Amino acid sequence: MTKKNGNGRTTQGLRDILFEEIESVRGENSDPSKSMAVAKLAQQILNTAKVEMQFARTMVEAANAGTPLQLGNLRLGSE
């Protein structure tokens, strides 16, 4: 786990970073564009976590129902 300023790559670490940024903005020690970038990145991290949690739930539900989930071929990017 990579750490910067004592914050790990966990939801707690993300909360710590966001609160530090809020405190920085409130103390007028932050660049507004940096704060906006931090907020957008945090939202993307949270969106990814939500998708991962939904996928895990779906896999458990399918396994419990005795119907294994079949995933198709998904090609990303251009060829």
C-alpha positions as CSV (number, residue, x, y, z in Angstrom):
1,M,0.0,0.0,0.0
2,T,1.5,3.3,-1.0
3,K,1.2,6.1,1.5
4,K,1.6,9.8,1.2
5,N,1.4,12.1,4.2
6,G,0.3,9.0,6.3
7,N,-2.8,8.4,4.1
8,G,-3.2,4.9,2.6
9,R,-5.1,3.9,-0.4
10,T,-8.2,3.1,1.6
11,T,-11.6,4.8,2.0
12,Q,-10.2,6.2,5.3
13,G,-7.2,7.6,3.4
14,L,-9.4,9.2,0.8
15,R,-11.6,10.8,3.5
16,D,-8.4,12.1,5.2
17,I,-7.2,13.6,2.0
18,L,-10.5,15.2,1.2
19,F,-10.8,16.7,4.7
20,E,-7.3,18.0,4.5
21,E,-8.2,19.7,1.2
22,I,-11.4,21.2,2.7
23,E,-9.3,22.6,5.6
24,S,-6.8,24.0,3.1
25,V,-9.6,25.7,1.1
26,R,-11.2,27.1,4.3
27,G,-7.8,28.4,5.4
28,E,-7.3,29.9,1.9
29,N,-4.1,27.9,1.4
30,S,-5.3,26.0,-1.7
31,D,-5.5,26.5,-5.4
32,P,-9.1,26.2,-6.5
33,S,-8.2,24.3,-9.6
34,K,-6.2,21.8,-7.5
35,S,-9.2,21.4,-5.1
36,M,-11.5,20.8,-8.0
37,A,-9.1,18.2,-9.4
38,V,-8.9,16.4,-6.1
39,A,-12.8,16.3,-5.8
40,K,-13.1,15.0,-9.4
41,L,-10.6,12.2,-8.8
42,A,-12.2,11.3,-5.5
43,Q,-15.6,11.0,-7.3
44,Q,-14.0,8.7,-9.8
45,I,-12.5,6.5,-7.1
46,L,-15.9,6.3,-5.4
47,N,-17.6,5.4,-8.6
48,T,-15.1,2.6,-9.3
49,A,-15.7,1.2,-5.8
50,K,-19.4,1.3,-6.3
51,V,-19.1,-0.7,-9.5
52,E,-16.8,-3.2,-7.8
53,M,-19.2,-3.7,-4.9
54,Q,-22.2,-4.2,-7.3
55,F,-20.2,-6.7,-9.3
56,A,-19.3,-8.6,-6.1
57,R,-23.0,-8.6,-5.0
58,T,-24.1,-9.8,-8.4
59,M,-21.6,-12.7,-8.4
60,V,-22.6,-13.8,-4.9
61,E,-26.3,-13.6,-5.8
62,A,-25.7,-15.7,-9.0
63,A,-23.7,-18.3,-7.1
64,N,-26.3,-18.5,-4.4
65,A,-29.0,-19.0,-7.0
66,G,-27.0,-21.7,-8.7
67,T,-26.7,-19.8,-11.9
68,P,-23.1,-18.9,-12.6
69,L,-22.7,-15.6,-14.3
70,Q,-21.5,-15.7,-17.9
71,L,-19.4,-12.7,-18.8
72,G,-19.1,-11.9,-22.5
73,N,-16.0,-10.6,-24.4
74,L,-15.5,-6.9,-23.8
75,R,-12.9,-5.2,-25.9
76,L,-11.7,-1.9,-24.8
77,G,-9.8,0.6,-26.9
78,S,-9.5,0.8,-30.6
79,E,-8.0,-1.7,-33.1
